[in-house]
Amino acid sequence: QKEVEQNSGPLSVPEGAIASLNCTYSDRGSQSFFWYRQYSGKSPELIMFIYSNGDKEDGRFTAQLNKASQYVSLLIRDSQPSDSATYLCAVKGGGSNYKLTFGKGTLLTVNP
Amino acid sequence: EPEVTQTPSHQVTQMGQEVILRCVPISNHLYFYWYRQILGQKVEFLVSFYNNEISEKSEIFDDQFSVERPDGSNFTLKIRSTKLEDSAMYFCASRRTSGSLYNEQFFGPGTRLTVL
């Protein structure tokens, strides 16, 4: 059973701080890794994807991947109250179908 | 900006009834997906569809479920005889097969299915 694990939270940070979200996965054949944001009652919205070891930056967001440790993280700099949401880690395994396996998500609350 | 649309937004049905959930993927996308999310739980893959056939399905996607692309725009999920445990949010997603954004699955807003 291929698993994606995340701390469910809630993770609470003050406005302007760095929020750090973590994810581990069990399938060593996983190829691509995605971070989605999901507001309550809404659909997942892609923030970033990463498939090479190291860091990938996009604005206030940085994704970090360590395939040897089977670990992926998302840093949110200068956190804003509008960042308050559940952050879903999703993993694409081998194969061409691009089926995503999701973690349960981490609830982030940014306090003004 | 193109987006995936889904209808209805909320469907209430009686146990044992058939339901059809509808999706219109983004027009130049060729891969289509259904996922579901039971309240408070993780998003779960149901099925992927490409070139007019199922390319992969999960254990959840049993004989009660079917998918179809009845025309050039719609993509449907049918549940033949609904059970209480089918109550969930159902998301449709679509993906390009080439280009710089081919990795990204675009999700529709979802259909909330309530089985009574």
Interface residues (C-beta under 8 A of the other chain):
Chain A: S32 F34 K42 S43 P44 E45 L46 F49 Y51 L88 A90 K92 G95 S96 N97 Y98 K99 L100 T101 F102 G103 K104 G105
Chain B: Y31 Y33 Y35 Q41 K42 V43 E44 F45 S48 Y50 S55 E56 F91 R95 N103 E104 Q105 F106 F107 G108 P109 G110
